[in-house]
Amino acid sequence: MARLYGLHRSTLYEAVDKGRVTAAVNGKGQKVLDLSEMIRVYGEPPGQKHFALQNPTPKSDDLPDTPSVIEKFDALLEIVKEQRDELRQLREEVAHLRRLPAPPSDPIQETPATQPKDDDPHGLRSLVQSLRDHADNSSDR
């Protein structure tokens, strides 16, 4: 690093001792300096070619400000607003439902005792009886 930056080794030792440059310890127990730490403190090494990034992150000024992008953004914003309103309505409905009394736990036990038990729930007996009556009336003719 000293040679790369054109510094004396003692200058780097002093920078590490004073805490200006952070050194790491390698597997052999030796202090080593990372290039990123040197760049943070001293900048890019002198005499090095700067390579331009092929796909740099676009700055906010470089982003397209086309009508289609704005229209898409507006459409998404409208969807978010609709979903927010729907969520609010659902929360209100849940709150309303929570205020209602609880339904009966056993519907069979909750049946009022005043209702007579129907022995012929589908009316089959009355149907059979009316068919017999009809058959009797037909034979009388």
Chimera marker file (.cmm) of the C-alpha trace (Angstrom):
<marker_set name="trace">
<marker id="1" x="0.000" y="0.000" z="0.000" r="1" g="1" b="0" radius="0.5"/>
<marker id="2" x="2.860" y="2.343" z="0.808" r="1" g="1" b="0" radius="0.5"/>
<marker id="3" x="4.363" y="1.837" z="-2.634" r="1" g="1" b="0" radius="0.5"/>
<marker id="4" x="0.954" y="2.087" z="-4.365" r="1" g="1" b="0" radius="0.5"/>
<marker id="5" x="0.212" y="5.419" z="-2.666" r="1" g="1" b="0" radius="0.5"/>
<marker id="6" x="3.777" y="6.743" z="-2.730" r="1" g="1" b="0" radius="0.5"/>
<marker id="7" x="3.945" y="6.893" z="1.074" r="1" g="1" b="0" radius="0.5"/>
<marker id="8" x="6.596" y="5.728" z="3.506" r="1" g="1" b="0" radius="0.5"/>
<marker id="9" x="5.735" y="2.598" z="5.523" r="1" g="1" b="0" radius="0.5"/>
<marker id="10" x="6.189" y="4.487" z="8.781" r="1" g="1" b="0" radius="0.5"/>
<marker id="11" x="3.510" y="6.953" z="7.652" r="1" g="1" b="0" radius="0.5"/>
<marker id="12" x="1.038" y="4.098" z="7.317" r="1" g="1" b="0" radius="0.5"/>
<marker id="13" x="2.077" y="2.578" z="10.673" r="1" g="1" b="0" radius="0.5"/>
<marker id="14" x="1.508" y="5.953" z="12.301" r="1" g="1" b="0" radius="0.5"/>
<marker id="15" x="-1.926" y="6.325" z="10.620" r="1" g="1" b="0" radius="0.5"/>
<marker id="16" x="-2.947" y="2.898" z="11.947" r="1" g="1" b="0" radius="0.5"/>
<marker id="17" x="-1.620" y="3.672" z="15.471" r="1" g="1" b="0" radius="0.5"/>
<marker id="18" x="-3.561" y="6.965" z="15.580" r="1" g="1" b="0" radius="0.5"/>
<marker id="19" x="-6.734" y="5.285" z="14.274" r="1" g="1" b="0" radius="0.5"/>
<marker id="20" x="-6.997" y="7.202" z="11.004" r="1" g="1" b="0" radius="0.5"/>
<marker id="21" x="-6.667" y="3.961" z="9.023" r="1" g="1" b="0" radius="0.5"/>
<marker id="22" x="-8.204" y="0.715" z="10.231" r="1" g="1" b="0" radius="0.5"/>
<marker id="23" x="-6.037" y="-2.362" z="9.850" r="1" g="1" b="0" radius="0.5"/>
<marker id="24" x="-7.235" y="-5.945" z="9.914" r="1" g="1" b="0" radius="0.5"/>
<marker id="25" x="-5.244" y="-8.976" z="11.032" r="1" g="1" b="0" radius="0.5"/>
<marker id="26" x="-4.715" y="-11.796" z="8.562" r="1" g="1" b="0" radius="0.5"/>
<marker id="27" x="-4.443" y="-15.522" z="9.306" r="1" g="1" b="0" radius="0.5"/>
<marker id="28" x="-0.734" y="-15.176" z="10.125" r="1" g="1" b="0" radius="0.5"/>
<marker id="29" x="-1.379" y="-12.478" z="12.706" r="1" g="1" b="0" radius="0.5"/>
<marker id="30" x="-0.024" y="-9.694" z="10.501" r="1" g="1" b="0" radius="0.5"/>
<marker id="31" x="-1.700" y="-6.313" z="10.169" r="1" g="1" b="0" radius="0.5"/>
<marker id="32" x="-3.029" y="-5.714" z="6.660" r="1" g="1" b="0" radius="0.5"/>
<marker id="33" x="-4.664" y="-2.723" z="5.030" r="1" g="1" b="0" radius="0.5"/>
<marker id="34" x="-7.647" y="-3.091" z="2.771" r="1" g="1" b="0" radius="0.5"/>
<marker id="35" x="-7.669" y="-1.068" z="-0.443" r="1" g="1" b="0" radius="0.5"/>
<marker id="36" x="-11.165" y="0.233" z="0.336" r="1" g="1" b="0" radius="0.5"/>
<marker id="37" x="-9.869" y="1.592" z="3.659" r="1" g="1" b="0" radius="0.5"/>
<marker id="38" x="-6.985" y="3.315" z="1.872" r="1" g="1" b="0" radius="0.5"/>
<marker id="39" x="-9.394" y="4.811" z="-0.670" r="1" g="1" b="0" radius="0.5"/>
<marker id="40" x="-11.620" y="6.018" z="2.197" r="1" g="1" b="0" radius="0.5"/>
<marker id="41" x="-8.708" y="7.830" z="3.837" r="1" g="1" b="0" radius="0.5"/>
<marker id="42" x="-6.394" y="8.799" z="0.962" r="1" g="1" b="0" radius="0.5"/>
<marker id="43" x="-8.662" y="8.609" z="-2.073" r="1" g="1" b="0" radius="0.5"/>
<marker id="44" x="-7.893" y="6.728" z="-5.271" r="1" g="1" b="0" radius="0.5"/>
<marker id="45" x="-4.251" y="5.723" z="-5.715" r="1" g="1" b="0" radius="0.5"/>
<marker id="46" x="-2.325" y="8.252" z="-7.796" r="1" g="1" b="0" radius="0.5"/>
<marker id="47" x="-1.572" y="7.337" z="-11.396" r="1" g="1" b="0" radius="0.5"/>
<marker id="48" x="-4.332" y="4.694" z="-11.578" r="1" g="1" b="0" radius="0.5"/>
<marker id="49" x="-6.694" y="4.658" z="-14.514" r="1" g="1" b="0" radius="0.5"/>
<marker id="50" x="-10.292" y="5.215" z="-13.573" r="1" g="1" b="0" radius="0.5"/>
<marker id="51" x="-12.602" y="2.724" z="-15.186" r="1" g="1" b="0" radius="0.5"/>
<marker id="52" x="-16.059" y="3.998" z="-15.964" r="1" g="1" b="0" radius="0.5"/>
<marker id="53" x="-18.862" y="1.768" z="-14.843" r="1" g="1" b="0" radius="0.5"/>
<marker id="54" x="-20.625" y="0.090" z="-17.722" r="1" g="1" b="0" radius="0.5"/>
<marker id="55" x="-24.071" y="0.250" z="-16.073" r="1" g="1" b="0" radius="0.5"/>
<marker id="56" x="-23.930" y="2.923" z="-13.382" r="1" g="1" b="0" radius="0.5"/>
<marker id="57" x="-26.942" y="3.459" z="-11.174" r="1" g="1" b="0" radius="0.5"/>
<marker id="58" x="-28.991" y="6.208" z="-12.811" r="1" g="1" b="0" radius="0.5"/>
<marker id="59" x="-29.310" y="9.459" z="-10.930" r="1" g="1" b="0" radius="0.5"/>
<marker id="60" x="-32.791" y="10.742" z="-10.259" r="1" g="1" b="0" radius="0.5"/>
<marker id="61" x="-32.259" y="13.373" z="-12.971" r="1" g="1" b="0" radius="0.5"/>
<marker id="62" x="-31.484" y="10.611" z="-15.500" r="1" g="1" b="0" radius="0.5"/>
<marker id="63" x="-34.729" y="8.705" z="-14.938" r="1" g="1" b="0" radius="0.5"/>
<marker id="64" x="-37.245" y="8.924" z="-17.745" r="1" g="1" b="0" radius="0.5"/>
<marker id="65" x="-40.023" y="11.363" z="-17.044" r="1" g="1" b="0" radius="0.5"/>
<marker id="66" x="-42.242" y="10.156" z="-19.812" r="1" g="1" b="0" radius="0.5"/>
<marker id="67" x="-46.019" y="10.385" z="-19.691" r="1" g="1" b="0" radius="0.5"/>
<marker id="68" x="-46.342" y="6.587" z="-19.724" r="1" g="1" b="0" radius="0.5"/>
<marker id="69" x="-44.294" y="6.275" z="-16.531" r="1" g="1" b="0" radius="0.5"/>
<marker id="70" x="-46.340" y="8.986" z="-14.859" r="1" g="1" b="0" radius="0.5"/>
<marker id="71" x="-49.575" y="7.360" z="-16.035" r="1" g="1" b="0" radius="0.5"/>
<marker id="72" x="-48.467" y="3.989" z="-14.661" r="1" g="1" b="0" radius="0.5"/>
<marker id="73" x="-47.505" y="5.577" z="-11.368" r="1" g="1" b="0" radius="0.5"/>
<marker id="74" x="-50.869" y="7.343" z="-11.147" r="1" g="1" b="0" radius="0.5"/>
<marker id="75" x="-52.693" y="4.085" z="-11.919" r="1" g="1" b="0" radius="0.5"/>
<marker id="76" x="-50.767" y="2.281" z="-9.180" r="1" g="1" b="0" radius="0.5"/>
<marker id="77" x="-51.455" y="5.106" z="-6.765" r="1" g="1" b="0" radius="0.5"/>
<marker id="78" x="-55.179" y="4.845" z="-7.519" r="1" g="1" b="0" radius="0.5"/>
<marker id="79" x="-55.107" y="1.084" z="-6.879" r="1" g="1" b="0" radius="0.5"/>
<marker id="80" x="-53.391" y="1.644" z="-3.544" r="1" g="1" b="0" radius="0.5"/>
<marker id="81" x="-56.019" y="4.214" z="-2.562" r="1" g="1" b="0" radius="0.5"/>
<marker id="82" x="-58.843" y="1.822" z="-3.505" r="1" g="1" b="0" radius="0.5"/>
<marker id="83" x="-57.264" y="-0.975" z="-1.483" r="1" g="1" b="0" radius="0.5"/>
<marker id="84" x="-56.841" y="1.358" z="1.484" r="1" g="1" b="0" radius="0.5"/>
<marker id="85" x="-60.538" y="2.286" z="1.322" r="1" g="1" b="0" radius="0.5"/>
<marker id="86" x="-61.569" y="-1.360" z="1.007" r="1" g="1" b="0" radius="0.5"/>
<marker id="87" x="-59.403" y="-2.268" z="3.992" r="1" g="1" b="0" radius="0.5"/>
<marker id="88" x="-60.989" y="0.512" z="6.034" r="1" g="1" b="0" radius="0.5"/>
<marker id="89" x="-64.486" y="-0.754" z="5.141" r="1" g="1" b="0" radius="0.5"/>
<marker id="90" x="-63.583" y="-4.332" z="6.032" r="1" g="1" b="0" radius="0.5"/>
<marker id="91" x="-62.178" y="-3.233" z="9.379" r="1" g="1" b="0" radius="0.5"/>
<marker id="92" x="-65.394" y="-1.331" z="10.105" r="1" g="1" b="0" radius="0.5"/>
<marker id="93" x="-67.461" y="-4.377" z="9.162" r="1" g="1" b="0" radius="0.5"/>
<marker id="94" x="-65.383" y="-6.625" z="11.433" r="1" g="1" b="0" radius="0.5"/>
<marker id="95" x="-65.773" y="-4.152" z="14.291" r="1" g="1" b="0" radius="0.5"/>
<marker id="96" x="-69.556" y="-4.132" z="13.723" r="1" g="1" b="0" radius="0.5"/>
<marker id="97" x="-69.718" y="-7.936" z="13.656" r="1" g="1" b="0" radius="0.5"/>
<marker id="98" x="-67.749" y="-8.155" z="16.885" r="1" g="1" b="0" radius="0.5"/>
<marker id="99" x="-70.375" y="-6.001" z="18.606" r="1" g="1" b="0" radius="0.5"/>
<marker id="100" x="-73.199" y="-8.414" z="17.666" r="1" g="1" b="0" radius="0.5"/>
<marker id="101" x="-74.314" y="-11.027" z="20.206" r="1" g="1" b="0" radius="0.5"/>
<marker id="102" x="-72.806" y="-14.446" z="19.809" r="1" g="1" b="0" radius="0.5"/>
<marker id="103" x="-74.886" y="-17.014" z="17.895" r="1" g="1" b="0" radius="0.5"/>
<marker id="104" x="-76.439" y="-19.868" z="19.912" r="1" g="1" b="0" radius="0.5"/>
<marker id="105" x="-73.971" y="-22.629" z="20.566" r="1" g="1" b="0" radius="0.5"/>
<marker id="106" x="-76.348" y="-25.601" z="19.982" r="1" g="1" b="0" radius="0.5"/>
<marker id="107" x="-79.300" y="-24.946" z="17.653" r="1" g="1" b="0" radius="0.5"/>
<marker id="108" x="-81.118" y="-28.164" z="18.721" r="1" g="1" b="0" radius="0.5"/>
<marker id="109" x="-81.256" y="-27.110" z="22.373" r="1" g="1" b="0" radius="0.5"/>
<marker id="110" x="-82.315" y="-23.609" z="21.398" r="1" g="1" b="0" radius="0.5"/>
<marker id="111" x="-85.516" y="-24.825" z="19.623" r="1" g="1" b="0" radius="0.5"/>
<marker id="112" x="-88.541" y="-23.442" z="21.463" r="1" g="1" b="0" radius="0.5"/>
<marker id="113" x="-90.504" y="-26.110" z="23.352" r="1" g="1" b="0" radius="0.5"/>
<marker id="114" x="-93.846" y="-24.689" z="22.169" r="1" g="1" b="0" radius="0.5"/>
<marker id="115" x="-93.410" y="-25.993" z="18.618" r="1" g="1" b="0" radius="0.5"/>
<marker id="116" x="-95.050" y="-29.412" z="18.198" r="1" g="1" b="0" radius="0.5"/>
<marker id="117" x="-92.868" y="-32.110" z="16.789" r="1" g="1" b="0" radius="0.5"/>
<marker id="118" x="-94.031" y="-32.894" z="13.247" r="1" g="1" b="0" radius="0.5"/>
<marker id="119" x="-94.408" y="-36.642" z="12.679" r="1" g="1" b="0" radius="0.5"/>
<marker id="120" x="-94.889" y="-36.083" z="8.962" r="1" g="1" b="0" radius="0.5"/>
<marker id="121" x="-92.374" y="-33.322" z="8.062" r="1" g="1" b="0" radius="0.5"/>
<marker id="122" x="-92.684" y="-33.812" z="4.298" r="1" g="1" b="0" radius="0.5"/>
<marker id="123" x="-96.458" y="-34.332" z="4.206" r="1" g="1" b="0" radius="0.5"/>
<marker id="124" x="-96.223" y="-37.872" z="2.876" r="1" g="1" b="0" radius="0.5"/>
<marker id="125" x="-99.111" y="-39.154" z="4.948" r="1" g="1" b="0" radius="0.5"/>
<marker id="126" x="-101.412" y="-36.439" z="3.720" r="1" g="1" b="0" radius="0.5"/>
<marker id="127" x="-100.273" y="-37.088" z="0.136" r="1" g="1" b="0" radius="0.5"/>
<marker id="128" x="-100.981" y="-40.805" z="0.435" r="1" g="1" b="0" radius="0.5"/>
<marker id="129" x="-104.326" y="-40.075" z="2.032" r="1" g="1" b="0" radius="0.5"/>
<marker id="130" x="-105.335" y="-37.682" z="-0.737" r="1" g="1" b="0" radius="0.5"/>
<marker id="131" x="-104.295" y="-40.256" z="-3.374" r="1" g="1" b="0" radius="0.5"/>
<marker id="132" x="-106.461" y="-42.877" z="-1.654" r="1" g="1" b="0" radius="0.5"/>
<marker id="133" x="-109.366" y="-40.478" z="-1.468" r="1" g="1" b="0" radius="0.5"/>
<marker id="134" x="-108.936" y="-39.690" z="-5.145" r="1" g="1" b="0" radius="0.5"/>
<marker id="135" x="-108.794" y="-43.389" z="-6.016" r="1" g="1" b="0" radius="0.5"/>
<marker id="136" x="-111.934" y="-44.030" z="-3.963" r="1" g="1" b="0" radius="0.5"/>
<marker id="137" x="-113.768" y="-41.181" z="-5.647" r="1" g="1" b="0" radius="0.5"/>
<marker id="138" x="-112.726" y="-42.418" z="-9.084" r="1" g="1" b="0" radius="0.5"/>
<marker id="139" x="-114.033" y="-45.935" z="-8.407" r="1" g="1" b="0" radius="0.5"/>
<marker id="140" x="-117.397" y="-44.545" z="-7.276" r="1" g="1" b="0" radius="0.5"/>
<marker id="141" x="-118.046" y="-43.024" z="-10.705" r="1" g="1" b="0" radius="0.5"/>
<link id1="1" id2="2" r="1" g="1" b="0" radius="0.2"/>
<link id1="2" id2="3" r="1" g="1" b="0" radius="0.2"/>
<link id1="3" id2="4" r="1" g="1" b="0" radius="0.2"/>
<link id1="4" id2="5" r="1" g="1" b="0" radius="0.2"/>
<link id1="5" id2="6" r="1" g="1" b="0" radius="0.2"/>
<link id1="6" id2="7" r="1" g="1" b="0" radius="0.2"/>
<link id1="7" id2="8" r="1" g="1" b="0" radius="0.2"/>
<link id1="8" id2="9" r="1" g="1" b="0" radius="0.2"/>
<link id1="9" id2="10" r="1" g="1" b="0" radius="0.2"/>
<link id1="10" id2="11" r="1" g="1" b="0" radius="0.2"/>
<link id1="11" id2="12" r="1" g="1" b="0" radius="0.2"/>
<link id1="12" id2="13" r="1" g="1" b="0" radius="0.2"/>
<link id1="13" id2="14" r="1" g="1" b="0" radius="0.2"/>
<link id1="14" id2="15" r="1" g="1" b="0" radius="0.2"/>
<link id1="15" id2="16" r="1" g="1" b="0" radius="0.2"/>
<link id1="16" id2="17" r="1" g="1" b="0" radius="0.2"/>
<link id1="17" id2="18" r="1" g="1" b="0" radius="0.2"/>
<link id1="18" id2="19" r="1" g="1" b="0" radius="0.2"/>
<link id1="19" id2="20" r="1" g="1" b="0" radius="0.2"/>
<link id1="20" id2="21" r="1" g="1" b="0" radius="0.2"/>
<link id1="21" id2="22" r="1" g="1" b="0" radius="0.2"/>
<link id1="22" id2="23" r="1" g="1" b="0" radius="0.2"/>
<link id1="23" id2="24" r="1" g="1" b="0" radius="0.2"/>
<link id1="24" id2="25" r="1" g="1" b="0" radius="0.2"/>
<link id1="25" id2="26" r="1" g="1" b="0" radius="0.2"/>
<link id1="26" id2="27" r="1" g="1" b="0" radius="0.2"/>
<link id1="27" id2="28" r="1" g="1" b="0" radius="0.2"/>
<link id1="28" id2="29" r="1" g="1" b="0" radius="0.2"/>
<link id1="29" id2="30" r="1" g="1" b="0" radius="0.2"/>
<link id1="30" id2="31" r="1" g="1" b="0" radius="0.2"/>
<link id1="31" id2="32" r="1" g="1" b="0" radius="0.2"/>
<link id1="32" id2="33" r="1" g="1" b="0" radius="0.2"/>
<link id1="33" id2="34" r="1" g="1" b="0" radius="0.2"/>
<link id1="34" id2="35" r="1" g="1" b="0" radius="0.2"/>
<link id1="35" id2="36" r="1" g="1" b="0" radius="0.2"/>
<link id1="36" id2="37" r="1" g="1" b="0" radius="0.2"/>
<link id1="37" id2="38" r="1" g="1" b="0" radius="0.2"/>
<link id1="38" id2="39" r="1" g="1" b="0" radius="0.2"/>
<link id1="39" id2="40" r="1" g="1" b="0" radius="0.2"/>
<link id1="40" id2="41" r="1" g="1" b="0" radius="0.2"/>
<link id1="41" id2="42" r="1" g="1" b="0" radius="0.2"/>
<link id1="42" id2="43" r="1" g="1" b="0" radius="0.2"/>
<link id1="43" id2="44" r="1" g="1" b="0" radius="0.2"/>
<link id1="44" id2="45" r="1" g="1" b="0" radius="0.2"/>
<link id1="45" id2="46" r="1" g="1" b="0" radius="0.2"/>
<link id1="46" id2="47" r="1" g="1" b="0" radius="0.2"/>
<link id1="47" id2="48" r="1" g="1" b="0" radius="0.2"/>
<link id1="48" id2="49" r="1" g="1" b="0" radius="0.2"/>
<link id1="49" id2="50" r="1" g="1" b="0" radius="0.2"/>
<link id1="50" id2="51" r="1" g="1" b="0" radius="0.2"/>
<link id1="51" id2="52" r="1" g="1" b="0" radius="0.2"/>
<link id1="52" id2="53" r="1" g="1" b="0" radius="0.2"/>
<link id1="53" id2="54" r="1" g="1" b="0" radius="0.2"/>
<link id1="54" id2="55" r="1" g="1" b="0" radius="0.2"/>
<link id1="55" id2="56" r="1" g="1" b="0" radius="0.2"/>
<link id1="56" id2="57" r="1" g="1" b="0" radius="0.2"/>
<link id1="57" id2="58" r="1" g="1" b="0" radius="0.2"/>
<link id1="58" id2="59" r="1" g="1" b="0" radius="0.2"/>
<link id1="59" id2="60" r="1" g="1" b="0" radius="0.2"/>
<link id1="60" id2="61" r="1" g="1" b="0" radius="0.2"/>
<link id1="61" id2="62" r="1" g="1" b="0" radius="0.2"/>
<link id1="62" id2="63" r="1" g="1" b="0" radius="0.2"/>
<link id1="63" id2="64" r="1" g="1" b="0" radius="0.2"/>
<link id1="64" id2="65" r="1" g="1" b="0" radius="0.2"/>
<link id1="65" id2="66" r="1" g="1" b="0" radius="0.2"/>
<link id1="66" id2="67" r="1" g="1" b="0" radius="0.2"/>
<link id1="67" id2="68" r="1" g="1" b="0" radius="0.2"/>
<link id1="68" id2="69" r="1" g="1" b="0" radius="0.2"/>
<link id1="69" id2="70" r="1" g="1" b="0" radius="0.2"/>
<link id1="70" id2="71" r="1" g="1" b="0" radius="0.2"/>
<link id1="71" id2="72" r="1" g="1" b="0" radius="0.2"/>
<link id1="72" id2="73" r="1" g="1" b="0" radius="0.2"/>
<link id1="73" id2="74" r="1" g="1" b="0" radius="0.2"/>
<link id1="74" id2="75" r="1" g="1" b="0" radius="0.2"/>
<link id1="75" id2="76" r="1" g="1" b="0" radius="0.2"/>
<link id1="76" id2="77" r="1" g="1" b="0" radius="0.2"/>
<link id1="77" id2="78" r="1" g="1" b="0" radius="0.2"/>
<link id1="78" id2="79" r="1" g="1" b="0" radius="0.2"/>
<link id1="79" id2="80" r="1" g="1" b="0" radius="0.2"/>
<link id1="80" id2="81" r="1" g="1" b="0" radius="0.2"/>
<link id1="81" id2="82" r="1" g="1" b="0" radius="0.2"/>
<link id1="82" id2="83" r="1" g="1" b="0" radius="0.2"/>
<link id1="83" id2="84" r="1" g="1" b="0" radius="0.2"/>
<link id1="84" id2="85" r="1" g="1" b="0" radius="0.2"/>
<link id1="85" id2="86" r="1" g="1" b="0" radius="0.2"/>
<link id1="86" id2="87" r="1" g="1" b="0" radius="0.2"/>
<link id1="87" id2="88" r="1" g="1" b="0" radius="0.2"/>
<link id1="88" id2="89" r="1" g="1" b="0" radius="0.2"/>
<link id1="89" id2="90" r="1" g="1" b="0" radius="0.2"/>
<link id1="90" id2="91" r="1" g="1" b="0" radius="0.2"/>
<link id1="91" id2="92" r="1" g="1" b="0" radius="0.2"/>
<link id1="92" id2="93" r="1" g="1" b="0" radius="0.2"/>
<link id1="93" id2="94" r="1" g="1" b="0" radius="0.2"/>
<link id1="94" id2="95" r="1" g="1" b="0" radius="0.2"/>
<link id1="95" id2="96" r="1" g="1" b="0" radius="0.2"/>
<link id1="96" id2="97" r="1" g="1" b="0" radius="0.2"/>
<link id1="97" id2="98" r="1" g="1" b="0" radius="0.2"/>
<link id1="98" id2="99" r="1" g="1" b="0" radius="0.2"/>
<link id1="99" id2="100" r="1" g="1" b="0" radius="0.2"/>
<link id1="100" id2="101" r="1" g="1" b="0" radius="0.2"/>
<link id1="101" id2="102" r="1" g="1" b="0" radius="0.2"/>
<link id1="102" id2="103" r="1" g="1" b="0" radius="0.2"/>
<link id1="103" id2="104" r="1" g="1" b="0" radius="0.2"/>
<link id1="104" id2="105" r="1" g="1" b="0" radius="0.2"/>
<link id1="105" id2="106" r="1" g="1" b="0" radius="0.2"/>
<link id1="106" id2="107" r="1" g="1" b="0" radius="0.2"/>
<link id1="107" id2="108" r="1" g="1" b="0" radius="0.2"/>
<link id1="108" id2="109" r="1" g="1" b="0" radius="0.2"/>
<link id1="109" id2="110" r="1" g="1" b="0" radius="0.2"/>
<link id1="110" id2="111" r="1" g="1" b="0" radius="0.2"/>
<link id1="111" id2="112" r="1" g="1" b="0" radius="0.2"/>
<link id1="112" id2="113" r="1" g="1" b="0" radius="0.2"/>
<link id1="113" id2="114" r="1" g="1" b="0" radius="0.2"/>
<link id1="114" id2="115" r="1" g="1" b="0" radius="0.2"/>
<link id1="115" id2="116" r="1" g="1" b="0" radius="0.2"/>
<link id1="116" id2="117" r="1" g="1" b="0" radius="0.2"/>
<link id1="117" id2="118" r="1" g="1" b="0" radius="0.2"/>
<link id1="118" id2="119" r="1" g="1" b="0" radius="0.2"/>
<link id1="119" id2="120" r="1" g="1" b="0" radius="0.2"/>
<link id1="120" id2="121" r="1" g="1" b="0" radius="0.2"/>
<link id1="121" id2="122" r="1" g="1" b="0" radius="0.2"/>
<link id1="122" id2="123" r="1" g="1" b="0" radius="0.2"/>
<link id1="123" id2="124" r="1" g="1" b="0" radius="0.2"/>
<link id1="124" id2="125" r="1" g="1" b="0" radius="0.2"/>
<link id1="125" id2="126" r="1" g="1" b="0" radius="0.2"/>
<link id1="126" id2="127" r="1" g="1" b="0" radius="0.2"/>
<link id1="127" id2="128" r="1" g="1" b="0" radius="0.2"/>
<link id1="128" id2="129" r="1" g="1" b="0" radius="0.2"/>
<link id1="129" id2="130" r="1" g="1" b="0" radius="0.2"/>
<link id1="130" id2="131" r="1" g="1" b="0" radius="0.2"/>
<link id1="131" id2="132" r="1" g="1" b="0" radius="0.2"/>
<link id1="132" id2="133" r="1" g="1" b="0" radius="0.2"/>
<link id1="133" id2="134" r="1" g="1" b="0" radius="0.2"/>
<link id1="134" id2="135" r="1" g="1" b="0" radius="0.2"/>
<link id1="135" id2="136" r="1" g="1" b="0" radius="0.2"/>
<link id1="136" id2="137" r="1" g="1" b="0" radius="0.2"/>
<link id1="137" id2="138" r="1" g="1" b="0" radius="0.2"/>
<link id1="138" id2="139" r="1" g="1" b="0" radius="0.2"/>
<link id1="139" id2="140" r="1" g="1" b="0" radius="0.2"/>
<link id1="140" id2="141" r="1" g="1" b="0" radius="0.2"/>
</marker_set>
